[in-house]
């Protein structure tokens, strides 16, 4: 009985020792685990802070890149707008210059047309005046004027001509008169022409009442106009030029 009590006491003592030992081991393991967990927690927090820091850095870089991209886009927009404005100004300037040139050309054409119209009007006016004079003047009065002009022409009409001797082509020689040329006048003209050219020239004759009075001598390319029609035109041109 006593032995049994001793054994039970020993078992209790062993149990208590084992519990104390186990408790101590567990306490040590828990402390180690807690320390390890604290270390892991600290590492995790440090890594989390590092990750957050990197995220913040990436965010800053992103914001910076966005700002730079916006700034570059604004520069590109402004440059494109400037180029567009320059191109628009060039187009406007080119269009203005082309328009001004077209206006100048149109003005030149207009002035040319006006000059040509004035010339045609004057020419037609002179022709009309000659035609009117031919109709208004009686044939007797025209003949009297013709005789007077013929005398003047035969006296002085060929004396001032100096280049008649240089004519080579005398195959076309013609006398056109307002009235029929008499033999005496023809002889005088032939004689004076021979003095100038040194050649005997045979003239064909033609009457043209539109000359009104006087005559026209054609030798090759040389035309000697001593008609009243030419005198009217010459005076008309002198009046027009003086205006």
DRENDREN-675728 format. One record per residue (C-alpha): x, y negated, z; residue number from 0; residue in one letter. Coordinates in pm, 1 decimal. Layout:
BEGIN
<r c1="X" c2="Y" c3="Z" n="NUM" res="a"/>
...
//
This chain:
BEGIN
<r c1="0.0" c2="0.0" c3="0.0" n="0" res="x"/>
<r c1="273.8" c2="-231.9" c3="84.1" n="1" res="x"/>
<r c1="457.7" c2="-133.3" c3="-226.7" n="2" res="x"/>
<r c1="154.1" c2="-208.6" c3="-434.0" n="3" res="x"/>
<r c1="131.2" c2="-551.6" c3="-279.8" n="4" res="x"/>
<r c1="496.6" c2="-609.3" c3="-351.5" n="5" res="x"/>
<r c1="450.9" c2="-507.5" c3="-711.0" n="6" res="x"/>
<r c1="152.0" c2="-731.8" c3="-752.8" n="7" res="x"/>
<r c1="344.6" c2="-1018.9" c3="-598.1" n="8" res="x"/>
<r c1="634.4" c2="-954.6" c3="-829.8" n="9" res="x"/>
<r c1="403.2" c2="-946.6" c3="-1129.7" n="10" res="x"/>
<r c1="250.1" c2="-1273.0" c3="-1019.9" n="11" res="x"/>
<r c1="593.7" c2="-1422.8" c3="-976.5" n="12" res="x"/>
<r c1="699.9" c2="-1294.4" c3="-1321.0" n="13" res="x"/>
<r c1="378.9" c2="-1423.5" c3="-1475.5" n="14" res="x"/>
<r c1="426.7" c2="-1763.1" c3="-1317.9" n="15" res="x"/>
<r c1="787.0" c2="-1768.3" c3="-1442.8" n="16" res="x"/>
<r c1="682.7" c2="-1667.0" c3="-1789.4" n="17" res="x"/>
<r c1="411.7" c2="-1931.0" c3="-1791.4" n="18" res="x"/>
<r c1="660.5" c2="-2190.1" c3="-1671.5" n="19" res="x"/>
<r c1="911.9" c2="-2074.3" c3="-1930.0" n="20" res="x"/>
<r c1="655.6" c2="-2069.6" c3="-2206.1" n="21" res="x"/>
<r c1="527.9" c2="-2407.3" c3="-2098.8" n="22" res="x"/>
<r c1="878.3" c2="-2544.0" c3="-2105.4" n="23" res="x"/>
<r c1="947.7" c2="-2395.4" c3="-2447.5" n="24" res="x"/>
<r c1="618.2" c2="-2526.0" c3="-2579.0" n="25" res="x"/>
<r c1="683.4" c2="-2867.4" c3="-2428.5" n="26" res="x"/>
<r c1="1026.0" c2="-2875.7" c3="-2589.0" n="27" res="x"/>
<r c1="884.6" c2="-2765.7" c3="-2926.1" n="28" res="x"/>
<r c1="602.4" c2="-3017.2" c3="-2902.1" n="29" res="x"/>
<r c1="849.6" c2="-3290.9" c3="-2818.3" n="30" res="x"/>
<r c1="1070.1" c2="-3187.0" c3="-3110.4" n="31" res="x"/>
<r c1="770.6" c2="-3166.0" c3="-3338.9" n="32" res="x"/>
<r c1="648.6" c2="-3503.2" c3="-3218.0" n="33" res="x"/>
<r c1="992.1" c2="-3654.4" c3="-3278.1" n="34" res="x"/>
<r c1="1004.7" c2="-3494.5" c3="-3621.2" n="35" res="x"/>
<r c1="655.4" c2="-3621.8" c3="-3694.1" n="36" res="x"/>
<r c1="761.4" c2="-3969.8" c3="-3578.9" n="37" res="x"/>
<r c1="1064.7" c2="-3944.7" c3="-3804.7" n="38" res="x"/>
<r c1="847.9" c2="-3833.5" c3="-4097.9" n="39" res="x"/>
<r c1="600.7" c2="-4107.8" c3="-4017.2" n="40" res="x"/>
<r c1="880.0" c2="-4365.6" c3="-4013.8" n="41" res="x"/>
<r c1="1018.8" c2="-4228.7" c3="-4342.0" n="42" res="x"/>
<r c1="670.6" c2="-4234.6" c3="-4491.1" n="43" res="x"/>
<r c1="615.2" c2="-4592.1" c3="-4373.5" n="44" res="x"/>
<r c1="956.7" c2="-4693.6" c3="-4503.5" n="45" res="x"/>
<r c1="885.4" c2="-4528.5" c3="-4838.0" n="46" res="x"/>
<r c1="540.1" c2="-4684.1" c3="-4844.2" n="47" res="x"/>
<r c1="694.1" c2="-5024.6" c3="-4775.2" n="48" res="x"/>
<r c1="952.2" c2="-4960.8" c3="-5048.3" n="49" res="x"/>
<r c1="679.7" c2="-4854.1" c3="-5289.3" n="50" res="x"/>
<r c1="472.0" c2="-5159.6" c3="-5196.7" n="51" res="x"/>
<r c1="777.4" c2="-5377.8" c3="-5244.1" n="52" res="x"/>
<r c1="838.2" c2="-5225.6" c3="-5585.7" n="53" res="x"/>
<r c1="469.2" c2="-5269.2" c3="-5669.9" n="54" res="x"/>
<r c1="493.0" c2="-5632.4" c3="-5565.0" n="55" res="x"/>
<r c1="805.9" c2="-5672.7" c3="-5778.1" n="56" res="x"/>
<r c1="632.5" c2="-5507.5" c3="-6075.0" n="57" res="x"/>
<r c1="330.5" c2="-5730.5" c3="-6015.8" n="58" res="x"/>
<r c1="554.0" c2="-6038.8" c3="-6009.3" n="59" res="x"/>
<r c1="728.6" c2="-5923.2" c3="-6327.4" n="60" res="x"/>
<r c1="389.4" c2="-5856.3" c3="-6486.0" n="61" res="x"/>
<r c1="260.1" c2="-6200.2" c3="-6388.4" n="62" res="x"/>
<r c1="580.7" c2="-6357.4" c3="-6515.0" n="63" res="x"/>
<r c1="558.2" c2="-6167.4" c3="-6845.3" n="64" res="x"/>
<r c1="192.6" c2="-6266.5" c3="-6878.5" n="65" res="x"/>
<r c1="284.5" c2="-6630.8" c3="-6816.4" n="66" res="x"/>
<r c1="573.2" c2="-6609.7" c3="-7067.0" n="67" res="x"/>
<r c1="346.8" c2="-6440.4" c3="-7321.5" n="68" res="x"/>
<r c1="83.9" c2="-6713.6" c3="-7274.0" n="69" res="x"/>
<r c1="350.3" c2="-6981.1" c3="-7304.9" n="70" res="x"/>
<r c1="493.1" c2="-6816.7" c3="-7619.0" n="71" res="x"/>
<r c1="143.2" c2="-6775.4" c3="-7762.5" n="72" res="x"/>
<r c1="75.1" c2="-7143.8" c3="-7695.2" n="73" res="x"/>
<r c1="402.9" c2="-7236.5" c3="-7866.2" n="74" res="x"/>
<r c1="311.3" c2="-7018.9" c3="-8164.2" n="75" res="x"/>
<r c1="-35.4" c2="-7176.3" c3="-8175.3" n="76" res="x"/>
<r c1="108.0" c2="-7527.2" c3="-8158.6" n="77" res="x"/>
<r c1="370.4" c2="-7445.5" c3="-8422.9" n="78" res="x"/>
<r c1="106.3" c2="-7289.4" c3="-8645.9" n="79" res="x"/>
<r c1="-114.6" c2="-7593.8" c3="-8595.2" n="80" res="x"/>
<r c1="179.5" c2="-7823.6" c3="-8671.5" n="81" res="x"/>
<r c1="261.6" c2="-7627.5" c3="-8987.4" n="82" res="x"/>
<r c1="-105.5" c2="-7630.6" c3="-9084.8" n="83" res="x"/>
<r c1="-117.1" c2="-8006.9" c3="-9029.0" n="84" res="x"/>
<r c1="204.9" c2="-8051.6" c3="-9227.8" n="85" res="x"/>
<r c1="67.5" c2="-7834.3" c3="-9508.0" n="86" res="x"/>
<r c1="-259.3" c2="-8025.7" c3="-9497.6" n="87" res="x"/>
<r c1="-70.2" c2="-8355.7" c3="-9511.4" n="88" res="x"/>
<r c1="136.7" c2="-8223.7" c3="-9805.0" n="89" res="x"/>
<r c1="-177.7" c2="-8112.8" c3="-9986.8" n="90" res="x"/>
<r c1="-346.0" c2="-8447.5" c3="-9916.8" n="91" res="x"/>
<r c1="-35.2" c2="-8635.8" c3="-10030.9" n="92" res="x"/>
<r c1="-0.2" c2="-8419.7" c3="-10341.9" n="93" res="x"/>
<r c1="-369.2" c2="-8458.5" c3="-10419.0" n="94" res="x"/>
<r c1="-344.6" c2="-8835.2" c3="-10366.5" n="95" res="x"/>
<r c1="-40.7" c2="-8859.0" c3="-10595.8" n="96" res="x"/>
<r c1="-206.8" c2="-8640.9" c3="-10858.9" n="97" res="x"/>
<r c1="-524.2" c2="-8848.7" c3="-10829.8" n="98" res="x"/>
<r c1="-326.4" c2="-9170.9" c3="-10859.9" n="99" res="x"/>
<r c1="-142.6" c2="-9028.3" c3="-11161.5" n="100" res="x"/>
<r c1="-473.7" c2="-8921.4" c3="-11315.2" n="101" res="x"/>
<r c1="-611.1" c2="-9270.2" c3="-11249.0" n="102" res="x"/>
<r c1="-300.5" c2="-9422.5" c3="-11408.6" n="103" res="x"/>
<r c1="-333.0" c2="-9191.9" c3="-11708.8" n="104" res="x"/>
<r c1="-703.6" c2="-9267.8" c3="-11731.6" n="105" res="x"/>
<r c1="-623.3" c2="-9639.6" c3="-11705.9" n="106" res="x"/>
<r c1="-362.6" c2="-9604.1" c3="-11982.4" n="107" res="x"/>
<r c1="-609.7" c2="-9411.8" c3="-12197.5" n="108" res="x"/>
<r c1="-873.6" c2="-9675.5" c3="-12122.5" n="109" res="x"/>
<r c1="-633.9" c2="-9957.8" c3="-12208.5" n="110" res="x"/>
<r c1="-524.6" c2="-9771.8" c3="-12521.2" n="111" res="x"/>
<r c1="-886.8" c2="-9720.1" c3="-12619.9" n="112" res="x"/>
<r c1="-962.6" c2="-10085.2" c3="-12553.4" n="113" res="x"/>
<r c1="-661.5" c2="-10193.2" c3="-12761.0" n="114" res="x"/>
<r c1="-756.2" c2="-9949.2" c3="-13035.1" n="115" res="x"/>
<r c1="-1119.0" c2="-10065.4" c3="-13023.8" n="116" res="x"/>
<r c1="-1009.0" c2="-10428.8" c3="-13032.1" n="117" res="x"/>
<r c1="-778.4" c2="-10349.0" c3="-13323.1" n="118" res="x"/>
<r c1="-1057.2" c2="-10169.0" c3="-13505.3" n="119" res="x"/>
<r c1="-1301.7" c2="-10448.7" c3="-13426.0" n="120" res="x"/>
<r c1="-1053.7" c2="-10709.4" c3="-13548.2" n="121" res="x"/>
<r c1="-976.1" c2="-10502.3" c3="-13854.7" n="122" res="x"/>
<r c1="-1343.3" c2="-10455.1" c3="-13929.1" n="123" res="x"/>
<r c1="-1406.4" c2="-10820.1" c3="-13854.3" n="124" res="x"/>
<r c1="-1133.5" c2="-10920.3" c3="-14099.9" n="125" res="x"/>
<r c1="-1267.0" c2="-10673.7" c3="-14356.7" n="126" res="x"/>
<r c1="-1614.8" c2="-10809.6" c3="-14298.1" n="127" res="x"/>
<r c1="-1483.4" c2="-11166.1" c3="-14329.6" n="128" res="x"/>
<r c1="-1307.2" c2="-11077.9" c3="-14653.7" n="129" res="x"/>
<r c1="-1617.7" c2="-10904.0" c3="-14784.9" n="130" res="x"/>
<r c1="-1832.0" c2="-11197.4" c3="-14676.2" n="131" res="x"/>
<r c1="-1596.5" c2="-11443.5" c3="-14842.8" n="132" res="x"/>
<r c1="-1601.9" c2="-11234.4" c3="-15157.3" n="133" res="x"/>
<r c1="-1982.3" c2="-11253.7" c3="-15155.1" n="134" res="x"/>
<r c1="-2012.1" c2="-11616.2" c3="-15044.8" n="135" res="x"/>
<r c1="-1754.8" c2="-11764.1" c3="-15282.8" n="136" res="x"/>
<r c1="-1874.3" c2="-11797.1" c3="-15635.9" n="137" res="x"/>
<r c1="-1670.0" c2="-11627.6" c3="-15904.5" n="138" res="x"/>
<r c1="-1578.7" c2="-11966.2" c3="-16046.7" n="139" res="x"/>
<r c1="-1446.8" c2="-12086.2" c3="-15709.0" n="140" res="x"/>
<r c1="-1261.8" c2="-11758.8" c3="-15655.7" n="141" res="x"/>
<r c1="-1103.9" c2="-11795.3" c3="-15999.7" n="142" res="x"/>
<r c1="-993.1" c2="-12149.9" c3="-15920.7" n="143" res="x"/>
<r c1="-834.7" c2="-12029.4" c3="-15594.8" n="144" res="x"/>
<r c1="-680.5" c2="-11738.8" c3="-15784.8" n="145" res="x"/>
<r c1="-525.6" c2="-11968.6" c3="-16044.3" n="146" res="x"/>
<r c1="-383.2" c2="-12191.6" c3="-15772.6" n="147" res="x"/>
<r c1="-237.2" c2="-11896.7" c3="-15582.6" n="148" res="x"/>
<r c1="-91.8" c2="-11750.0" c3="-15901.8" n="149" res="x"/>
<r c1="88.8" c2="-12077.7" c3="-15981.3" n="150" res="x"/>
<r c1="226.2" c2="-12088.9" c3="-15626.8" n="151" res="x"/>
<r c1="332.5" c2="-11725.1" c3="-15643.7" n="152" res="x"/>
<r c1="499.6" c2="-11755.8" c3="-15983.9" n="153" res="x"/>
<r c1="688.5" c2="-12065.3" c3="-15865.4" n="154" res="x"/>
<r c1="805.4" c2="-11946.7" c3="-15525.1" n="155" res="x"/>
<r c1="657.8" c2="-11603.4" c3="-15452.5" n="156" res="x"/>
<r c1="963.2" c2="-11400.1" c3="-15556.1" n="157" res="x"/>
<r c1="1238.8" c2="-11645.3" c3="-15466.9" n="158" res="x"/>
<r c1="1254.4" c2="-11547.6" c3="-15099.5" n="159" res="x"/>
<r c1="1268.5" c2="-11172.1" c3="-15164.6" n="160" res="x"/>
<r c1="1627.9" c2="-11050.5" c3="-15127.6" n="161" res="x"/>
<r c1="1596.4" c2="-10671.4" c3="-15089.4" n="162" res="x"/>
<r c1="1422.2" c2="-10604.5" c3="-15421.3" n="163" res="x"/>
<r c1="1754.8" c2="-10525.0" c3="-15588.1" n="164" res="x"/>
<r c1="1808.1" c2="-10226.7" c3="-15356.1" n="165" res="x"/>
<r c1="1507.4" c2="-10037.0" c3="-15488.1" n="166" res="x"/>
<r c1="1603.5" c2="-9717.3" c3="-15668.4" n="167" res="x"/>
<r c1="1259.3" c2="-9566.9" c3="-15725.0" n="168" res="x"/>
<r c1="1095.2" c2="-9791.8" c3="-15985.3" n="169" res="x"/>
<r c1="889.1" c2="-9516.6" c3="-16142.1" n="170" res="x"/>
<r c1="579.1" c2="-9648.9" c3="-15966.3" n="171" res="x"/>
<r c1="536.1" c2="-10014.1" c3="-16064.1" n="172" res="x"/>
<r c1="195.0" c2="-10175.9" c3="-16061.7" n="173" res="x"/>
<r c1="35.5" c2="-10518.5" c3="-16055.9" n="174" res="x"/>
<r c1="-307.2" c2="-10546.3" c3="-15893.0" n="175" res="x"/>
<r c1="-488.0" c2="-10876.2" c3="-15937.1" n="176" res="x"/>
<r c1="-821.0" c2="-11023.0" c3="-15838.5" n="177" res="x"/>
<r c1="-864.0" c2="-11133.7" c3="-16201.3" n="178" res="x"/>
<r c1="-707.8" c2="-11006.8" c3="-16521.2" n="179" res="x"/>
<r c1="-343.9" c2="-11106.3" c3="-16555.0" n="180" res="x"/>
<r c1="-270.6" c2="-11306.6" c3="-16869.0" n="181" res="x"/>
<r c1="30.9" c2="-11232.7" c3="-17089.1" n="182" res="x"/>
<r c1="223.1" c2="-11542.8" c3="-16982.0" n="183" res="x"/>
<r c1="196.3" c2="-11459.5" c3="-16611.7" n="184" res="x"/>
<r c1="299.0" c2="-11101.3" c3="-16682.9" n="185" res="x"/>
<r c1="605.8" c2="-11218.1" c3="-16875.4" n="186" res="x"/>
<r c1="707.4" c2="-11453.0" c3="-16593.4" n="187" res="x"/>
<r c1="671.6" c2="-11177.4" c3="-16332.1" n="188" res="x"/>
<r c1="865.3" c2="-10924.5" c3="-16544.7" n="189" res="x"/>
<r c1="1140.5" c2="-11179.8" c3="-16605.3" n="190" res="x"/>
<r c1="1175.7" c2="-11264.7" c3="-16237.2" n="191" res="x"/>
<r c1="1169.8" c2="-10897.8" c3="-16134.7" n="192" res="x"/>
<r c1="1442.0" c2="-10824.9" c3="-16393.1" n="193" res="x"/>
<r c1="1654.8" c2="-11106.1" c3="-16244.7" n="194" res="x"/>
<r c1="1624.2" c2="-10939.7" c3="-15904.2" n="195" res="x"/>
<r c1="1671.7" c2="-10577.1" c3="-16010.5" n="196" res="x"/>
<r c1="1865.9" c2="-10603.9" c3="-16334.8" n="197" res="x"/>
<r c1="1616.2" c2="-10360.9" c3="-16488.1" n="198" res="x"/>
<r c1="1332.9" c2="-10388.6" c3="-16735.6" n="199" res="x"/>
<r c1="1028.3" c2="-10262.1" c3="-16550.8" n="200" res="x"/>
<r c1="700.2" c2="-10183.9" c3="-16719.8" n="201" res="x"/>
<r c1="403.6" c2="-10250.0" c3="-16493.7" n="202" res="x"/>
<r c1="63.6" c2="-10089.7" c3="-16502.9" n="203" res="x"/>
<r c1="-218.3" c2="-10334.7" c3="-16437.5" n="204" res="x"/>
<r c1="-532.5" c2="-10306.3" c3="-16231.2" n="205" res="x"/>
<r c1="-808.5" c2="-10545.6" c3="-16126.8" n="206" res="x"/>
<r c1="-949.0" c2="-10541.1" c3="-15769.9" n="207" res="x"/>
<r c1="-1205.5" c2="-10805.9" c3="-15676.4" n="208" res="x"/>
<r c1="-1168.8" c2="-10719.8" c3="-15303.9" n="209" res="x"/>
<r c1="-838.8" c2="-10912.7" c3="-15310.2" n="210" res="x"/>
<r c1="-1064.3" c2="-11220.8" c3="-15353.2" n="211" res="x"/>
<r c1="-778.8" c2="-11409.0" c3="-15519.3" n="212" res="x"/>
<r c1="-408.3" c2="-11361.0" c3="-15593.3" n="213" res="x"/>
<r c1="-220.8" c2="-11040.2" c3="-15666.1" n="214" res="x"/>
<r c1="-28.8" c2="-10744.9" c3="-15521.2" n="215" res="x"/>
<r c1="292.7" c2="-10616.4" c3="-15684.0" n="216" res="x"/>
<r c1="400.4" c2="-10258.5" c3="-15601.7" n="217" res="x"/>
<r c1="749.7" c2="-10141.2" c3="-15704.7" n="218" res="x"/>
<r c1="834.1" c2="-9800.6" c3="-15561.1" n="219" res="x"/>
<r c1="800.4" c2="-9836.2" c3="-15182.9" n="220" res="x"/>
<r c1="809.4" c2="-10217.2" c3="-15195.0" n="221" res="x"/>
<r c1="477.6" c2="-10401.6" c3="-15174.1" n="222" res="x"/>
<r c1="464.8" c2="-10777.2" c3="-15242.4" n="223" res="x"/>
<r c1="123.4" c2="-10898.8" c3="-15129.7" n="224" res="x"/>
<r c1="22.7" c2="-11244.2" c3="-15250.1" n="225" res="x"/>
<r c1="-352.8" c2="-11199.5" c3="-15219.6" n="226" res="x"/>
<r c1="-604.9" c2="-11416.5" c3="-15035.7" n="227" res="x"/>
<r c1="-724.2" c2="-11105.3" c3="-14853.6" n="228" res="x"/>
<r c1="-376.0" c2="-11053.7" c3="-14708.4" n="229" res="x"/>
<r c1="-352.4" c2="-11421.9" c3="-14612.8" n="230" res="x"/>
<r c1="-682.4" c2="-11397.0" c3="-14420.6" n="231" res="x"/>
<r c1="-563.1" c2="-11082.5" c3="-14238.4" n="232" res="x"/>
<r c1="-226.9" c2="-11242.5" c3="-14160.4" n="233" res="x"/>
<r c1="-393.7" c2="-11552.2" c3="-14016.7" n="234" res="x"/>
<r c1="-634.1" c2="-11334.8" c3="-13818.0" n="235" res="x"/>
<r c1="-343.3" c2="-11136.9" c3="-13671.6" n="236" res="x"/>
<r c1="-169.1" c2="-11462.2" c3="-13579.0" n="237" res="x"/>
<r c1="-480.9" c2="-11585.3" c3="-13398.3" n="238" res="x"/>
<r c1="-523.7" c2="-11249.7" c3="-13219.6" n="239" res="x"/>
<r c1="-161.5" c2="-11242.9" c3="-13104.7" n="240" res="x"/>
<r c1="-180.3" c2="-11598.9" c3="-12978.1" n="241" res="x"/>
<r c1="-477.9" c2="-11496.8" c3="-12762.6" n="242" res="x"/>
//
